[in-house]
Amino acid sequence: MKPFSQRVRQITPSATLAIDAQYKQMLKEGKDVVGFGAGEPDFDTPDNIKQAAFAAIKKGQTKYTAVSGINELKDAIATKLKRENHLDYSREDIVVSCGGKHALMNVCYALLNPGDEVILPVPYWVTYEEQIHLAEAKAVLCPTEKLQIKARLIEEAITPKTKAIMLNSPCNPTGSVIEHAELKKIAKLAADKEIFVISDDVYEHFIYSDEEHVSIASLGEDIRRYTIIVNSLSKTYSMTGWRVGYTASTKELASLMGNLQSHQTSNPTSIAQWAAVEALNGPQDSVQLMKKAFGERRKFIVKRLNEMPNVSCLMPAGAFYVFPDISQTGMTSMRFCERLLKEANVAVVPGAAFGDDKHIRLSYACSLENIAKGMDRMETFLKQHGQP
Ligand SMILES: Cc1ncc(COP(=O)(O)O)c(C=O)c1O
């Protein structure tokens, strides 16, 4: 048989899949497993959003829409960008896609040529690396300092081939938020060198310090021209299954992404788009409720982790993940996760999946009781086995 696509065959299977498959198998067998793997809020989609979807179905809004999204949703996104990020974008600058992941793929295909380099601070969300490769570009890994992205380290990674820098703040998997002074330096660096910034803002609403999320695009017209904002309704409104994400960029790039999307997926689901209009225009109190709950869980889980032997965990400023250092146990992150699952019935994600083998990732988007139970088990496991 002739070989299948080289481009697709080179995608590395996610290291988290093995753990996830084992976790699900254990659940199926009726085992009492505590899971910290899920990258999605444990809250239901707010009712007003569901009602908007029912109404769309009843009104027959169930047909193809404009490829890059209905005008009502583009207007709601433009209003959100103005209200929350102090940015002016118009309909032509916005492309609505089937989730943030799809929006990011559009960006990679529309922006990158074979051989282009994209700077990717480590640890990184694993999909970035694969999408950059799918676009036949090169991911240039760049270190961080205490899990913080630093302009100086990005600068050191720049070469004549650098096309873009990938930023994610708050970050999956670390929860780190880029400091304002660093963001300004990155903006200047990128604008001066005419390098694009892909700014993945999907966790922007989950910042627990007093600081507000600052979009790099808002730091001046020079950098705005080079920024592609990627965002999604998945995390903010607990709408992971609805698949609505979007980009805001220059019209030229938006038009390319629209063309691309017209041959790939066409429009995102019409019903989900109408629900998204309500999510963005309707009451925002559900976001605050989730943020408050995540904020409490964050403090609790970090305290518990730091009481365990051979574990140290920085207090993340955002998202809903903690990324403790387990290297003092002497185990690789994969080995640690396999053993923790088998011996203590606790599922966590190996840092190796994010390019960092010294850490593990835990999502605290689950109940406080669950967190307490999982932490008790992990503590016992570490007291018994967690020595180098
Ligand atoms: C950093 C980051 N960006 C983008 C996404 C994409 O989310 P979605 O495709 O559900 O919008 C995720 C989801 O886990 C994520 O963690």
The ligand as an SDF file (V2000), in Angstrom:
LIG
                    3D

 16 16  0  0  0  0  0  0  0  0999 V2000
   -4.1980   27.3080   25.5980 C   0  0  0  0  0  0  0  0  0  0  0  0
   -5.4100   26.8460   24.8590 C   0  0  0  0  0  0  0  0  0  0  0  0
   -5.7170   27.4530   23.7250 N   0  0  0  0  0  0  0  0  0  0  0  0
   -6.7830   27.0800   23.0050 C   0  0  0  0  0  0  0  0  0  0  0  0
   -7.6040   26.0600   23.4410 C   0  0  0  0  0  0  0  0  0  0  0  0
   -8.7340   25.6960   22.5420 C   0  0  0  0  0  0  0  0  0  0  0  0
   -9.9580   25.5530   23.1240 O   0  0  0  0  0  0  0  0  0  0  0  0
  -11.2330   25.3950   22.2110 P   0  0  0  0  0  0  0  0  0  0  0  0
  -10.8390   24.7690   20.9180 O   0  0  0  0  0  0  0  0  0  0  0  0
  -12.1650   24.5490   23.0090 O   0  0  0  0  0  0  0  0  0  0  0  0
  -11.7770   26.7700   21.9890 O   0  0  0  0  0  0  0  0  0  0  0  0
   -7.3060   25.3840   24.6290 C   0  0  0  0  0  0  0  0  0  0  0  0
   -8.1100   24.2460   25.0980 C   0  0  0  0  0  0  0  0  0  0  0  0
   -7.7480   23.4820   25.9500 O   0  0  0  0  0  0  0  0  0  0  0  0
   -6.1880   25.8030   25.3610 C   0  0  0  0  0  0  0  0  0  0  0  0
   -5.8460   25.2280   26.5290 O   0  0  0  0  0  0  0  0  0  0  0  0
  1  2  1  0
  2  3  1  0
  2 15  2  0
  3  4  2  0
  4  5  1  0
  5  6  1  0
  5 12  2  0
  6  7  1  0
  7  8  1  0
  8  9  2  0
  8 10  1  0
  8 11  1  0
 12 13  1  0
 12 15  1  0
 13 14  2  0
 15 16  1  0
M  END
$$$$
